[in-house]
Amino acid sequence: MLQEWISDTFNRIEEFKSNVNSENTKIKFNIIHTLKTNYFMIGCQPLIKLCEEFLNSEMDEVTSLALLNELKLSLPFLLTKITNSSK
């Protein structure tokens, strides 16, 4: 189950990266809402809040790029924390 979560989260971040310049806010909303749900599953409040802030924003390109950067930077730390807590 943990491996599925990691794979899905990574895939969603990559999907968001592919759509970061898109003006289609529905696609961005759906991807980030799914990521928010993933972070909720593991109780990661800072990333849940980050996703919520984005979902309540205009989802423009600058905001999207900032979010993508935060998500990419947080992933290695998050994976280390999850892996260590499951041992």
N, CA, C and O atoms as a CHARMM CRD file, in Angstrom:
* protein
*
  348
    1    1 MET  N      0.81700  -1.19100   0.00000 PROA 1      0.00000
    2    1 MET  CA     0.00000   0.00000   0.00000 PROA 1      0.00000
    3    1 MET  C      0.86700   1.26300   0.00000 PROA 1      0.00000
    4    1 MET  O      0.55400   2.24000  -0.68100 PROA 1      0.00000
    5    2 LEU  N      1.94600   1.23400   0.76200 PROA 2      0.00000
    6    2 LEU  CA     2.84500   2.37800   0.81500 PROA 2      0.00000
    7    2 LEU  C      3.45800   2.64300  -0.56100 PROA 2      0.00000
    8    2 LEU  O      3.56800   3.79100  -0.99200 PROA 2      0.00000
    9    3 GLN  N      3.85100   1.57200  -1.23900 PROA 3      0.00000
   10    3 GLN  CA     4.44700   1.73500  -2.56800 PROA 3      0.00000
   11    3 GLN  C      3.42700   2.34000  -3.54600 PROA 3      0.00000
   12    3 GLN  O      3.79000   3.15100  -4.39800 PROA 3      0.00000
   13    4 GLU  N      2.17600   1.95300  -3.42300 PROA 4      0.00000
   14    4 GLU  CA     1.12800   2.53500  -4.27300 PROA 4      0.00000
   15    4 GLU  C      0.96900   4.02300  -3.99800 PROA 4      0.00000
   16    4 GLU  O      0.81400   4.81400  -4.92800 PROA 4      0.00000
   17    5 TRP  N      1.00600   4.40900  -2.72200 PROA 5      0.00000
   18    5 TRP  CA     0.88400   5.82000  -2.35700 PROA 5      0.00000
   19    5 TRP  C      2.03800   6.61900  -2.95500 PROA 5      0.00000
   20    5 TRP  O      1.83000   7.68500  -3.53400 PROA 5      0.00000
   21    6 ILE  N      3.25400   6.09800  -2.81200 PROA 6      0.00000
   22    6 ILE  CA     4.43600   6.77300  -3.34100 PROA 6      0.00000
   23    6 ILE  C      4.32700   6.92000  -4.85500 PROA 6      0.00000
   24    6 ILE  O      4.57200   7.99700  -5.39800 PROA 6      0.00000
   25    7 SER  N      3.96700   5.85800  -5.52100 PROA 7      0.00000
   26    7 SER  CA     3.83800   5.88700  -6.97900 PROA 7      0.00000
   27    7 SER  C      2.76600   6.87100  -7.43400 PROA 7      0.00000
   28    7 SER  O      2.98600   7.65200  -8.35900 PROA 7      0.00000
   29    8 ASP  N      1.61100   6.83300  -6.78600 PROA 8      0.00000
   30    8 ASP  CA     0.51900   7.73000  -7.16100 PROA 8      0.00000
   31    8 ASP  C      0.89400   9.18800  -6.91300 PROA 8      0.00000
   32    8 ASP  O      0.62500  10.05200  -7.74700 PROA 8      0.00000
   33    9 THR  N      1.50700   9.45600  -5.78100 PROA 9      0.00000
   34    9 THR  CA     1.90500  10.82800  -5.45400 PROA 9      0.00000
   35    9 THR  C      2.92800  11.34100  -6.45500 PROA 9      0.00000
   36    9 THR  O      2.80900  12.46100  -6.95100 PROA 9      0.00000
   37   10 PHE  N      3.93000  10.52400  -6.75200 PROA 10     0.00000
   38   10 PHE  CA     4.93500  10.91100  -7.73900 PROA 10     0.00000
   39   10 PHE  C      4.29000  11.16400  -9.10300 PROA 10     0.00000
   40   10 PHE  O      4.60000  12.15200  -9.76800 PROA 10     0.00000
   41   11 ASN  N      3.39500  10.27000  -9.51400 PROA 11     0.00000
   42   11 ASN  CA     2.72000  10.43000 -10.81100 PROA 11     0.00000
   43   11 ASN  C      1.86700  11.69700 -10.86400 PROA 11     0.00000
   44   11 ASN  O      1.81500  12.36800 -11.89400 PROA 11     0.00000
   45   12 ARG  N      1.20800  12.02100  -9.77200 PROA 12     0.00000
   46   12 ARG  CA     0.38300  13.24400  -9.72000 PROA 12     0.00000
   47   12 ARG  C      1.25000  14.49600  -9.81300 PROA 12     0.00000
   48   12 ARG  O      0.88100  15.46800 -10.47200 PROA 12     0.00000
   49   13 ILE  N      2.39100  14.46700  -9.15500 PROA 13     0.00000
   50   13 ILE  CA     3.29700  15.61700  -9.24500 PROA 13     0.00000
   51   13 ILE  C      3.80300  15.76700 -10.67800 PROA 13     0.00000
   52   13 ILE  O      3.88900  16.88100 -11.19300 PROA 13     0.00000
   53   14 GLU  N      4.13500  14.65800 -11.31700 PROA 14     0.00000
   54   14 GLU  CA     4.58000  14.70800 -12.71100 PROA 14     0.00000
   55   14 GLU  C      3.45100  15.18600 -13.62900 PROA 14     0.00000
   56   14 GLU  O      3.69200  15.93800 -14.57300 PROA 14     0.00000
   57   15 GLU  N      2.23600  14.75200 -13.35200 PROA 15     0.00000
   58   15 GLU  CA     1.07900  15.19600 -14.13500 PROA 15     0.00000
   59   15 GLU  C      0.87200  16.70600 -13.96400 PROA 15     0.00000
   60   15 GLU  O      0.57800  17.41300 -14.92700 PROA 15     0.00000
   61   16 PHE  N      1.02900  17.18200 -12.74100 PROA 16     0.00000
   62   16 PHE  CA     0.90800  18.61600 -12.49000 PROA 16     0.00000
   63   16 PHE  C      2.01300  19.37200 -13.23100 PROA 16     0.00000
   64   16 PHE  O      1.76700  20.42900 -13.81300 PROA 16     0.00000
   65   17 LYS  N      3.22300  18.82800 -13.20700 PROA 17     0.00000
   66   17 LYS  CA     4.34500  19.44400 -13.92000 PROA 17     0.00000
   67   17 LYS  C      4.01900  19.58700 -15.40800 PROA 17     0.00000
   68   17 LYS  O      4.33900  20.60800 -16.01800 PROA 17     0.00000
   69   18 SER  N      3.39400  18.58400 -15.98400 PROA 18     0.00000
   70   18 SER  CA     3.02200  18.62200 -17.40200 PROA 18     0.00000
   71   18 SER  C      1.94800  19.65600 -17.69500 PROA 18     0.00000
   72   18 SER  O      1.82100  20.11700 -18.83000 PROA 18     0.00000
   73   19 ASN  N      1.17900  20.02200 -16.68400 PROA 19     0.00000
   74   19 ASN  CA     0.06600  20.95200 -16.87100 PROA 19     0.00000
   75   19 ASN  C      0.28500  22.30300 -16.20000 PROA 19     0.00000
   76   19 ASN  O     -0.63400  23.12100 -16.14600 PROA 19     0.00000
   77   20 VAL  N      1.47600  22.54500 -15.69300 PROA 20     0.00000
   78   20 VAL  CA     1.72400  23.76000 -14.92100 PROA 20     0.00000
   79   20 VAL  C      1.48900  25.03200 -15.74000 PROA 20     0.00000
   80   20 VAL  O      1.08800  26.05400 -15.18200 PROA 20     0.00000
   81   21 ASN  N      1.72700  24.98800 -17.03100 PROA 21     0.00000
   82   21 ASN  CA     1.52400  26.15800 -17.88100 PROA 21     0.00000
   83   21 ASN  C      0.12400  26.21700 -18.49100 PROA 21     0.00000
   84   21 ASN  O     -0.20800  27.16000 -19.20800 PROA 21     0.00000
   85   22 SER  N     -0.67200  25.23100 -18.20900 PROA 22     0.00000
   86   22 SER  CA    -2.02600  25.16400 -18.77500 PROA 22     0.00000
   87   22 SER  C     -2.93100  26.22800 -18.14800 PROA 22     0.00000
   88   22 SER  O     -2.81000  26.55900 -16.96900 PROA 22     0.00000
   89   23 GLU  N     -3.81800  26.73600 -18.95200 PROA 23     0.00000
   90   23 GLU  CA    -4.82300  27.67400 -18.43800 PROA 23     0.00000
   91   23 GLU  C     -6.07400  26.93800 -17.98100 PROA 23     0.00000
   92   23 GLU  O     -7.02000  27.55600 -17.49300 PROA 23     0.00000
   93   24 ASN  N     -6.08000  25.62600 -18.13600 PROA 24     0.00000
   94   24 ASN  CA    -7.22400  24.81200 -17.73400 PROA 24     0.00000
   95   24 ASN  C     -7.15700  24.56000 -16.22200 PROA 24     0.00000
   96   24 ASN  O     -6.50500  23.62400 -15.75900 PROA 24     0.00000
   97   25 THR  N     -7.84000  25.41000 -15.47800 PROA 25     0.00000
   98   25 THR  CA    -7.78500  25.30800 -14.01500 PROA 25     0.00000
   99   25 THR  C     -8.48900  24.05500 -13.49500 PROA 25     0.00000
  100   25 THR  O     -8.19800  23.60200 -12.38800 PROA 25     0.00000
  101   26 LYS  N     -9.39900  23.49500 -14.26800 PROA 26     0.00000
  102   26 LYS  CA   -10.09500  22.27600 -13.82600 PROA 26     0.00000
  103   26 LYS  C     -9.10500  21.11400 -13.72000 PROA 26     0.00000
  104   26 LYS  O     -9.14900  20.33800 -12.76600 PROA 26     0.00000
  105   27 ILE  N     -8.22100  21.00100 -14.69700 PROA 27     0.00000
  106   27 ILE  CA    -7.21000  19.94100 -14.65500 PROA 27     0.00000
  107   27 ILE  C     -6.31000  20.13700 -13.43800 PROA 27     0.00000
  108   27 ILE  O     -6.06200  19.19300 -12.68700 PROA 27     0.00000
  109   28 LYS  N     -5.82400  21.35800 -13.24300 PROA 28     0.00000
  110   28 LYS  CA    -4.96300  21.64900 -12.09500 PROA 28     0.00000
  111   28 LYS  C     -5.69200  21.37200 -10.78600 PROA 28     0.00000
  112   28 LYS  O     -5.12900  20.77500  -9.86900 PROA 28     0.00000
  113   29 PHE  N     -6.93000  21.80200 -10.70500 PROA 29     0.00000
  114   29 PHE  CA    -7.71900  21.60000  -9.49200 PROA 29     0.00000
  115   29 PHE  C     -7.80900  20.10700  -9.17000 PROA 29     0.00000
  116   29 PHE  O     -7.56900  19.69800  -8.03300 PROA 29     0.00000
  117   30 ASN  N     -8.15200  19.29700 -10.16900 PROA 30     0.00000
  118   30 ASN  CA    -8.31700  17.86000  -9.94000 PROA 30     0.00000
  119   30 ASN  C     -7.02600  17.19400  -9.48300 PROA 30     0.00000
  120   30 ASN  O     -7.03800  16.35100  -8.58600 PROA 30     0.00000
  121   31 ILE  N     -5.91200  17.57300 -10.10400 PROA 31     0.00000
  122   31 ILE  CA    -4.61500  16.98100  -9.72400 PROA 31     0.00000
  123   31 ILE  C     -4.26000  17.35400  -8.28500 PROA 31     0.00000
  124   31 ILE  O     -3.89300  16.49000  -7.48900 PROA 31     0.00000
  125   32 ILE  N     -4.37000  18.63200  -7.95700 PROA 32     0.00000
  126   32 ILE  CA    -3.98600  19.08700  -6.62200 PROA 32     0.00000
  127   32 ILE  C     -4.96000  18.58200  -5.56500 PROA 32     0.00000
  128   32 ILE  O     -4.55800  18.30400  -4.43600 PROA 32     0.00000
  129   33 HSD  N     -6.22000  18.46200  -5.91500 PROA 33     0.00000
  130   33 HSD  CA    -7.18000  17.90600  -4.96300 PROA 33     0.00000
  131   33 HSD  C     -6.82800  16.45700  -4.64300 PROA 33     0.00000
  132   33 HSD  O     -6.93200  16.03100  -3.49200 PROA 33     0.00000
  133   34 THR  N     -6.41500  15.70600  -5.64300 PROA 34     0.00000
  134   34 THR  CA    -5.99400  14.32100  -5.41500 PROA 34     0.00000
  135   34 THR  C     -4.73500  14.27800  -4.55700 PROA 34     0.00000
  136   34 THR  O     -4.62500  13.44600  -3.65700 PROA 34     0.00000
  137   35 LEU  N     -3.78700  15.17000  -4.83000 PROA 35     0.00000
  138   35 LEU  CA    -2.58200  15.22500  -3.99600 PROA 35     0.00000
  139   35 LEU  C     -2.93100  15.59100  -2.55500 PROA 35     0.00000
  140   35 LEU  O     -2.36900  15.03600  -1.61100 PROA 35     0.00000
  141   36 LYS  N     -3.84600  16.51100  -2.39800 PROA 36     0.00000
  142   36 LYS  CA    -4.28600  16.88700  -1.04200 PROA 36     0.00000
  143   36 LYS  C     -4.83300  15.66200  -0.31900 PROA 36     0.00000
  144   36 LYS  O     -4.54900  15.45700   0.86100 PROA 36     0.00000
  145   37 THR  N     -5.60900  14.85700  -1.01600 PROA 37     0.00000
  146   37 THR  CA    -6.14900  13.62500  -0.43500 PROA 37     0.00000
  147   37 THR  C     -5.02200  12.66800  -0.06200 PROA 37     0.00000
  148   37 THR  O     -5.05700  12.04200   0.99700 PROA 37     0.00000
  149   38 ASN  N     -4.02300  12.55700  -0.93500 PROA 38     0.00000
  150   38 ASN  CA    -2.87800  11.69700  -0.63000 PROA 38     0.00000
  151   38 ASN  C     -2.16900  12.16000   0.63700 PROA 38     0.00000
  152   38 ASN  O     -1.82200  11.34500   1.49300 PROA 38     0.00000
  153   39 TYR  N     -1.95400  13.46400   0.75500 PROA 39     0.00000
  154   39 TYR  CA    -1.27800  13.99100   1.94100 PROA 39     0.00000
  155   39 TYR  C     -2.15400  13.83200   3.18700 PROA 39     0.00000
  156   39 TYR  O     -1.63900  13.65200   4.29000 PROA 39     0.00000
  157   40 PHE  N     -3.45500  13.89800   3.01200 PROA 40     0.00000
  158   40 PHE  CA    -4.37400  13.68000   4.12800 PROA 40     0.00000
  159   40 PHE  C     -4.23400  12.25300   4.65800 PROA 40     0.00000
  160   40 PHE  O     -4.29800  12.02800   5.86600 PROA 40     0.00000
  161   41 MET  N     -4.04100  11.28600   3.74900 PROA 41     0.00000
  162   41 MET  CA    -3.90600   9.87700   4.14100 PROA 41     0.00000
  163   41 MET  C     -2.75500   9.64800   5.10400 PROA 41     0.00000
  164   41 MET  O     -2.80100   8.73400   5.92700 PROA 41     0.00000
  165   42 ILE  N     -1.71900  10.47900   5.00200 PROA 42     0.00000
  166   42 ILE  CA    -0.55400  10.30100   5.87900 PROA 42     0.00000
  167   42 ILE  C     -0.45700  11.40500   6.93400 PROA 42     0.00000
  168   42 ILE  O      0.50400  11.45300   7.70100 PROA 42     0.00000
  169   43 GLY  N     -1.44800  12.28300   6.96800 PROA 43     0.00000
  170   43 GLY  CA    -1.49200  13.31700   7.99700 PROA 43     0.00000
  171   43 GLY  C     -0.45300  14.40700   7.84700 PROA 43     0.00000
  172   43 GLY  O      0.04600  14.92700   8.84500 PROA 43     0.00000
  173   44 CYS  N     -0.12200  14.75900   6.62400 PROA 44     0.00000
  174   44 CYS  CA     0.90300  15.77100   6.37900 PROA 44     0.00000
  175   44 CYS  C      0.25400  17.15300   6.26000 PROA 44     0.00000
  176   44 CYS  O     -0.02900  17.62800   5.16100 PROA 44     0.00000
  177   45 GLN  N      0.02700  17.78300   7.40700 PROA 45     0.00000
  178   45 GLN  CA    -0.68200  19.06100   7.46600 PROA 45     0.00000
  179   45 GLN  C     -0.05500  20.18000   6.63300 PROA 45     0.00000
  180   45 GLN  O     -0.78800  20.91200   5.97000 PROA 45     0.00000
  181   46 PRO  N      1.27700  20.34300   6.64100 PROA 46     0.00000
  182   46 PRO  CA     1.84600  21.44400   5.84900 PROA 46     0.00000
  183   46 PRO  C      1.52500  21.33600   4.35500 PROA 46     0.00000
  184   46 PRO  O      1.23400  22.34300   3.71000 PROA 46     0.00000
  185   47 LEU  N      1.57700  20.13200   3.81200 PROA 47     0.00000
  186   47 LEU  CA     1.28600  19.97100   2.38300 PROA 47     0.00000
  187   47 LEU  C     -0.21200  20.01700   2.10200 PROA 47     0.00000
  188   47 LEU  O     -0.62700  20.45200   1.02700 PROA 47     0.00000
  189   48 ILE  N     -1.01800  19.57700   3.05000 PROA 48     0.00000
  190   48 ILE  CA    -2.46900  19.72300   2.90500 PROA 48     0.00000
  191   48 ILE  C     -2.80300  21.20900   2.81800 PROA 48     0.00000
  192   48 ILE  O     -3.56600  21.63300   1.95000 PROA 48     0.00000
  193   49 LYS  N     -2.23000  21.98700   3.71800 PROA 49     0.00000
  194   49 LYS  CA    -2.47600  23.43600   3.73600 PROA 49     0.00000
  195   49 LYS  C     -1.98300  24.08700   2.45100 PROA 49     0.00000
  196   49 LYS  O     -2.65900  24.95300   1.89700 PROA 49     0.00000
  197   50 LEU  N     -0.81600  23.68000   1.97300 PROA 50     0.00000
  198   50 LEU  CA    -0.27300  24.21800   0.73000 PROA 50     0.00000
  199   50 LEU  C     -1.21500  23.94000  -0.44400 PROA 50     0.00000
  200   50 LEU  O     -1.46500  24.81700  -1.27100 PROA 50     0.00000
  201   51 CYS  N     -1.72700  22.72600  -0.50600 PROA 51     0.00000
  202   51 CYS  CA    -2.68300  22.36400  -1.56800 PROA 51     0.00000
  203   51 CYS  C     -3.96500  23.18300  -1.43900 PROA 51     0.00000
  204   51 CYS  O     -4.49400  23.67200  -2.43700 PROA 51     0.00000
  205   52 GLU  N     -4.46200  23.33000  -0.22000 PROA 52     0.00000
  206   52 GLU  CA    -5.68800  24.11600  -0.00800 PROA 52     0.00000
  207   52 GLU  C     -5.49700  25.56600  -0.45200 PROA 52     0.00000
  208   52 GLU  O     -6.37500  26.14900  -1.08700 PROA 52     0.00000
  209   53 GLU  N     -4.35100  26.13900  -0.11300 PROA 53     0.00000
  210   53 GLU  CA    -4.07600  27.51700  -0.52200 PROA 53     0.00000
  211   53 GLU  C     -4.07500  27.63700  -2.04100 PROA 53     0.00000
  212   53 GLU  O     -4.59800  28.60400  -2.59500 PROA 53     0.00000
  213   54 PHE  N     -3.48900  26.65500  -2.70600 PROA 54     0.00000
  214   54 PHE  CA    -3.47100  26.68200  -4.16400 PROA 54     0.00000
  215   54 PHE  C     -4.88700  26.54700  -4.72500 PROA 54     0.00000
  216   54 PHE  O     -5.26400  27.26200  -5.65400 PROA 54     0.00000
  217   55 LEU  N     -5.65500  25.64000  -4.16200 PROA 55     0.00000
  218   55 LEU  CA    -7.02500  25.41700  -4.65500 PROA 55     0.00000
  219   55 LEU  C     -7.88800  26.66500  -4.47900 PROA 55     0.00000
  220   55 LEU  O     -8.84900  26.86800  -5.22300 PROA 55     0.00000
  221   56 ASN  N     -7.55000  27.49400  -3.50500 PROA 56     0.00000
  222   56 ASN  CA    -8.29600  28.72600  -3.27100 PROA 56     0.00000
  223   56 ASN  C     -7.69900  29.92400  -4.00100 PROA 56     0.00000
  224   56 ASN  O     -8.18200  31.04700  -3.85500 PROA 56     0.00000
  225   57 SER  N     -6.66000  29.69000  -4.78000 PROA 57     0.00000
  226   57 SER  CA    -6.01600  30.77100  -5.52600 PROA 57     0.00000
  227   57 SER  C     -6.57600  30.82400  -6.94800 PROA 57     0.00000
  228   57 SER  O     -7.50200  30.08900  -7.29000 PROA 57     0.00000
  229   58 GLU  N     -6.00700  31.69100  -7.76000 PROA 58     0.00000
  230   58 GLU  CA    -6.42000  31.79700  -9.15400 PROA 58     0.00000
  231   58 GLU  C     -5.75400  30.74200 -10.03200 PROA 58     0.00000
  232   58 GLU  O     -6.06900  30.62700 -11.21600 PROA 58     0.00000
  233   59 MET  N     -4.84100  29.98000  -9.45800 PROA 59     0.00000
  234   59 MET  CA    -4.13900  28.89400 -10.14400 PROA 59     0.00000
  235   59 MET  C     -3.41000  29.36900 -11.39400 PROA 59     0.00000
  236   59 MET  O     -3.35600  28.65800 -12.39800 PROA 59     0.00000
  237   60 ASP  N     -2.84700  30.58200 -11.32700 PROA 60     0.00000
  238   60 ASP  CA    -2.11600  31.11500 -12.47700 PROA 60     0.00000
  239   60 ASP  C     -0.75500  30.42000 -12.59400 PROA 60     0.00000
  240   60 ASP  O     -0.39000  29.59600 -11.75600 PROA 60     0.00000
  241   61 GLU  N     -0.02900  30.76500 -13.63200 PROA 61     0.00000
  242   61 GLU  CA     1.23700  30.09500 -13.90700 PROA 61     0.00000
  243   61 GLU  C      2.26600  30.31600 -12.79900 PROA 61     0.00000
  244   61 GLU  O      2.96200  29.37600 -12.41500 PROA 61     0.00000
  245   62 VAL  N      2.37500  31.52500 -12.28800 PROA 62     0.00000
  246   62 VAL  CA     3.35100  31.82100 -11.23400 PROA 62     0.00000
  247   62 VAL  C      3.03400  31.00700  -9.97800 PROA 62     0.00000
  248   62 VAL  O      3.92700  30.40400  -9.38400 PROA 62     0.00000
  249   63 THR  N      1.77500  30.99300  -9.58200 PROA 63     0.00000
  250   63 THR  CA     1.35900  30.22900  -8.40000 PROA 63     0.00000
  251   63 THR  C      1.57000  28.73700  -8.63400 PROA 63     0.00000
  252   63 THR  O      1.99500  28.01800  -7.72900 PROA 63     0.00000
  253   64 SER  N      1.27700  28.27500  -9.83600 PROA 64     0.00000
  254   64 SER  CA     1.45400  26.86000 -10.17000 PROA 64     0.00000
  255   64 SER  C      2.92500  26.45900 -10.10100 PROA 64     0.00000
  256   64 SER  O      3.25600  25.39900  -9.56800 PROA 64     0.00000
  257   65 LEU  N      3.80300  27.29700 -10.63400 PROA 65     0.00000
  258   65 LEU  CA     5.23300  26.99200 -10.59500 PROA 65     0.00000
  259   65 LEU  C      5.76300  26.98400  -9.15900 PROA 65     0.00000
  260   65 LEU  O      6.59800  26.15000  -8.80800 PROA 65     0.00000
  261   66 ALA  N      5.28300  27.90400  -8.34000 PROA 66     0.00000
  262   66 ALA  CA     5.69800  27.94800  -6.93600 PROA 66     0.00000
  263   66 ALA  C      5.25300  26.67700  -6.20900 PROA 66     0.00000
  264   66 ALA  O      6.01300  26.09700  -5.43400 PROA 66     0.00000
  265   67 LEU  N      4.02600  26.25600  -6.46600 PROA 67     0.00000
  266   67 LEU  CA     3.52700  25.03100  -5.83500 PROA 67     0.00000
  267   67 LEU  C      4.32300  23.82500  -6.30800 PROA 67     0.00000
  268   67 LEU  O      4.71800  22.98500  -5.50100 PROA 67     0.00000
  269   68 LEU  N      4.56000  23.73700  -7.60300 PROA 68     0.00000
  270   68 LEU  CA     5.33200  22.61500  -8.14900 PROA 68     0.00000
  271   68 LEU  C      6.69700  22.54300  -7.48100 PROA 68     0.00000
  272   68 LEU  O      7.15200  21.45800  -7.11900 PROA 68     0.00000
  273   69 ASN  N      7.34500  23.66800  -7.31800 PROA 69     0.00000
  274   69 ASN  CA     8.64600  23.70900  -6.66900 PROA 69     0.00000
  275   69 ASN  C      8.56200  23.18000  -5.23800 PROA 69     0.00000
  276   69 ASN  O      9.39800  22.37700  -4.82300 PROA 69     0.00000
  277   70 GLU  N      7.56900  23.62000  -4.49300 PROA 70     0.00000
  278   70 GLU  CA     7.39300  23.15300  -3.10700 PROA 70     0.00000
  279   70 GLU  C      7.13100  21.64600  -3.05800 PROA 70     0.00000
  280   70 GLU  O      7.68000  20.94500  -2.20800 PROA 70     0.00000
  281   71 LEU  N      6.30000  21.15600  -3.96400 PROA 71     0.00000
  282   71 LEU  CA     5.97600  19.72900  -3.98100 PROA 71     0.00000
  283   71 LEU  C      7.21600  18.89400  -4.29500 PROA 71     0.00000
  284   71 LEU  O      7.45900  17.86700  -3.66100 PROA 71     0.00000
  285   72 LYS  N      7.99000  19.33800  -5.26900 PROA 72     0.00000
  286   72 LYS  CA     9.19800  18.60900  -5.64800 PROA 72     0.00000
  287   72 LYS  C     10.23300  18.63200  -4.53000 PROA 72     0.00000
  288   72 LYS  O     10.89700  17.62600  -4.27800 PROA 72     0.00000
  289   73 LEU  N     10.37300  19.77000  -3.86100 PROA 73     0.00000
  290   73 LEU  CA    11.33700  19.87100  -2.76600 PROA 73     0.00000
  291   73 LEU  C     10.93500  19.02500  -1.55700 PROA 73     0.00000
  292   73 LEU  O     11.79700  18.49600  -0.85500 PROA 73     0.00000
  293   74 SER  N      9.65400  18.90000  -1.31800 PROA 74     0.00000
  294   74 SER  CA     9.17800  18.18200  -0.13200 PROA 74     0.00000
  295   74 SER  C      9.18100  16.66900  -0.31200 PROA 74     0.00000
  296   74 SER  O      9.21900  15.93100   0.67300 PROA 74     0.00000
  297   75 LEU  N      9.14100  16.20200  -1.54300 PROA 75     0.00000
  298   75 LEU  CA     8.99400  14.76300  -1.77500 PROA 75     0.00000
  299   75 LEU  C     10.12200  13.91800  -1.17900 PROA 75     0.00000
  300   75 LEU  O      9.82300  12.93400  -0.50200 PROA 75     0.00000
  301   76 PRO  N     11.40200  14.24400  -1.39100 PROA 76     0.00000
  302   76 PRO  CA    12.45700  13.40400  -0.79200 PROA 76     0.00000
  303   76 PRO  C     12.37100  13.33900   0.73600 PROA 76     0.00000
  304   76 PRO  O     12.51500  12.26500   1.32000 PROA 76     0.00000
  305   77 PHE  N     12.13600  14.48200   1.38100 PROA 77     0.00000
  306   77 PHE  CA    12.00500  14.50800   2.83300 PROA 77     0.00000
  307   77 PHE  C     10.82000  13.65500   3.28200 PROA 77     0.00000
  308   77 PHE  O     10.92200  12.87900   4.23300 PROA 77     0.00000
  309   78 LEU  N      9.70600  13.80900   2.59100 PROA 78     0.00000
  310   78 LEU  CA     8.49200  13.07200   2.93400 PROA 78     0.00000
  311   78 LEU  C      8.69200  11.56900   2.77000 PROA 78     0.00000
  312   78 LEU  O      8.26600  10.78600   3.61800 PROA 78     0.00000
  313   79 LEU  N      9.33600  11.17000   1.68700 PROA 79     0.00000
  314   79 LEU  CA     9.58900   9.74200   1.45400 PROA 79     0.00000
  315   79 LEU  C     10.50500   9.16400   2.52200 PROA 79     0.00000
  316   79 LEU  O     10.30200   8.03300   2.96500 PROA 79     0.00000
  317   80 THR  N     11.49600   9.91600   2.93400 PROA 80     0.00000
  318   80 THR  CA    12.39200   9.45900   4.00100 PROA 80     0.00000
  319   80 THR  C     11.63100   9.28900   5.30300 PROA 80     0.00000
  320   80 THR  O     11.80100   8.29400   6.00700 PROA 80     0.00000
  321   81 LYS  N     10.79500  10.26100   5.61700 PROA 81     0.00000
  322   81 LYS  CA    10.01200  10.21300   6.85000 PROA 81     0.00000
  323   81 LYS  C      9.05100   9.02300   6.83800 PROA 81     0.00000
  324   81 LYS  O      8.93800   8.30500   7.83200 PROA 81     0.00000
  325   82 ILE  N      8.36500   8.81300   5.72300 PROA 82     0.00000
  326   82 ILE  CA     7.41200   7.70400   5.61900 PROA 82     0.00000
  327   82 ILE  C      8.13000   6.36500   5.70800 PROA 82     0.00000
  328   82 ILE  O      7.68600   5.46100   6.41500 PROA 82     0.00000
  329   83 THR  N      9.21800   6.24300   5.00200 PROA 83     0.00000
  330   83 THR  CA     9.97700   4.98400   4.98600 PROA 83     0.00000
  331   83 THR  C     10.50200   4.66300   6.37600 PROA 83     0.00000
  332   83 THR  O     10.42800   3.51500   6.81300 PROA 83     0.00000
  333   84 ASN  N     11.02800   5.65500   7.07300 PROA 84     0.00000
  334   84 ASN  CA    11.56700   5.42100   8.41100 PROA 84     0.00000
  335   84 ASN  C     10.47100   5.09500   9.42400 PROA 84     0.00000
  336   84 ASN  O     10.70400   4.32400  10.35400 PROA 84     0.00000
  337   85 SER  N      9.28600   5.66900   9.25700 PROA 85     0.00000
  338   85 SER  CA     8.20800   5.40800  10.21500 PROA 85     0.00000
  339   85 SER  C      7.54400   4.05200   9.97900 PROA 85     0.00000
  340   85 SER  O      6.85700   3.53900  10.86200 PROA 85     0.00000
  341   86 SER  N      7.74300   3.46900   8.80000 PROA 86     0.00000
  342   86 SER  CA     7.11300   2.18000   8.53000 PROA 86     0.00000
  343   86 SER  C      8.00000   1.00700   8.94800 PROA 86     0.00000
  344   86 SER  O      7.60400  -0.15100   8.81800 PROA 86     0.00000
  345   87 LYS  N      9.19300   1.30600   9.44700 PROA 87     0.00000
  346   87 LYS  CA    10.11700   0.23100   9.86800 PROA 87     0.00000
  347   87 LYS  C      9.84100  -0.20600  11.27900 PROA 87     0.00000
  348   87 LYS  O     10.51900  -1.09600  11.79300 PROA 87     0.00000
